[in-house]
Amino acid sequence: MTNKHTDEGPFLSEFEKDLDGVVLREMVTYRYKDGMMIKEKVSRSFKKGGDYHDKTSSTPMPELK
């Protein structure tokens, strides 16, 4: 299945870049869910020898009045 938002362009090319020298990669998404804005964050820490550690978090954002 194709997705016009992720199948081309600079967003996809960033994920296809060479990872030589990269120690951390993060992506943040802001989403409305059940009437509340949620900040979703995923990160990958790269270790020597090609190993890595993934982390995810989901944080409700305070309502601004």
C-alpha positions in Angstrom: 0.0 0.0 0.0 1.4 3.4 -0.9 1.1 6.6 1.2 1.4 9.9 -0.7 2.7 11.5 2.6 5.7 9.2 3.1 6.5 7.5 -0.3 8.6 10.4 -1.7 10.2 13.7 -0.9 12.6 15.0 1.7 10.9 13.3 4.6 11.5 9.8 3.1 15.0 10.7 1.8 16.0 11.7 5.4 15.3 8.1 6.5 17.3 6.6 3.6 20.4 8.7 4.4 23.7 7.0 5.4 23.8 6.5 9.2 27.6 6.8 9.4 28.3 9.0 12.5 24.7 9.2 13.6 24.3 8.7 17.4 20.6 9.7 17.8 17.6 10.0 15.6 14.2 11.3 16.8 10.8 11.9 15.3 8.0 13.9 17.0 4.3 13.7 16.0 1.5 15.9 17.4 -1.9 14.2 17.2 -5.4 15.0 18.3 -6.9 12.0 20.0 -10.1 11.9 22.1 -10.3 15.7 22.1 -6.7 16.1 23.5 -3.4 17.0 21.8 -0.8 14.2 22.3 2.9 14.5 21.6 4.3 11.2 20.4 8.1 10.8 20.3 10.2 7.9 19.0 14.0 7.9 19.2 16.8 5.5 18.3 20.2 5.7 20.0 22.9 4.0 17.9 25.7 2.1 19.7 29.0 0.9 18.5 29.0 -2.3 16.4 25.6 -1.5 14.8 23.4 -2.1 17.8 20.7 0.4 18.8 18.1 1.1 21.4 14.6 2.4 20.6 12.4 4.4 22.9 8.8 5.7 22.5 6.8 8.2 24.6 3.4 9.7 24.5 2.7 12.9 26.4 -0.7 14.7 26.8 -0.3 18.4 26.1 -1.9 20.9 28.4 -4.9 22.8 27.0 -4.2 26.5 26.4 -6.9 28.9 27.4 
